[in-house]
Amino acid sequence: MSSIQSRINTFSELGKFLNQFSRKEIKKQEEILNNEIFFDGFKHQIKLAEESNTWFTKENILFSLENWSKALQKENLERWISNESIQENNSKKVAIVMAGNIPLVGFHDFLSVLIAGHSVLVKQSSNDKHLLPFLAKYLEYANESFKGQISFTEEKLEDYDAVIATGSNNTARYFEYYFKDKPNIIRRNRNSVAVIQGNETQDDFENLSEDVFRYFGLGCRSVSKLFVPKNFDFDAFFKGMYQKNEIINNAKYANNYDYNKAVYLMSEFDILENGFLMIKEDESYASPIASVFYEYYENPLDLKIKLQQDAENIQCIVANNFIENEVKFGQTQHPELWDYADGINTLHFLSTI
């Protein structure tokens, strides 16, 4: 196995490669390692990913690639691993069961396993199967020591030492039973919330629209629930959301909007809506596509206690100087490498197996 510095250098090269694929333009740059072999092929994989999953719009795929190209900068990678004591020559085989809700959603786990010096066995979701195998080929080509360290399977997982599995609350119960004899990280459903205090600006609400609508709200970092003060006037919220009104032009999103609206109306629920987003008073954290739940609060201290008690259901809390570890408005879909899903330090887990 290569040295950790060599692995960092390789992922940094991958970041430079991905930097050619942005929402502004897809443009071949000089000086990118192995570009002649991989540039056109990756363009084709983006097209395939888009065609095989209608939630994976070109805009959202490229947004994800932009984020990864920034995250994979060398200084970022070095800062991230500096807090862990990664043992060289302690290579295990780690299986990853990936979700498929947003493009490259399992990439952080994949990166973590390889950076930690282990080999990886990936079971992908059928919803997101085009991008990662191609990027794995790039890594193998850029660093020969990755050859034989990365494998993909559609079969039953066999012959592995540890596992990281992500799924719904139902599949997590199955995972816990199935993987009970191996070191594991099992991830469940989580949602993100925003705490509105009544002093937010128009910019805050416009930024919040990114947290609500990016990836059609399908990510665990997508805001699906608002906590608002008593007698809150939702006008400013809807004004901020309006800049994302074109989302209704996506046929799949529009179908979900129409369906969920019909269900709410038939059930005689009180909803507010603006033609592309519904809000409904509800204590749940997970709202259906095209809708956001809200809950009133009276005492900020009580709300802080509630958020701490419900921490297992919450991925991010978006707020303005309300609670520690909050995320700024508009930033939920820009996690750093050290912003671990479910608050579980994957790298620490991998350095102790």
Secondary structure, 3 states (H helix, E strand, C coil): CCCHHHHHHHHHHHHHHHCCECCCCECCCCCCCCHHHHHHHHHHHHHHHHHHCCCCCHHHHHHHHHHHHHHCCHHHHHHHHCCCCCCCCCCCEEEEECCCCCCCCCHHHHHHHHHCCCEEEEECCCCCCCHHHHHHHHHHHHCHHHCCCEEECCCCCCCCCEEEEECCHHHHHHHHHHCCCCCEEEECCCEEEEECCCCCCHHHHHHHHHHHHHHHHCCCCCEEEEEEECCCCCHHHHHHHHHHHHHHHCHHHHHHHHHHHHHHHHCCCCEEECCCCEEEECCCCCCCCCEEEEEEECCHHHHHHHHHHCHHHEEEEECCCCCCCCECCCCCCCCCCCCCHHHCCHHHHHHHC
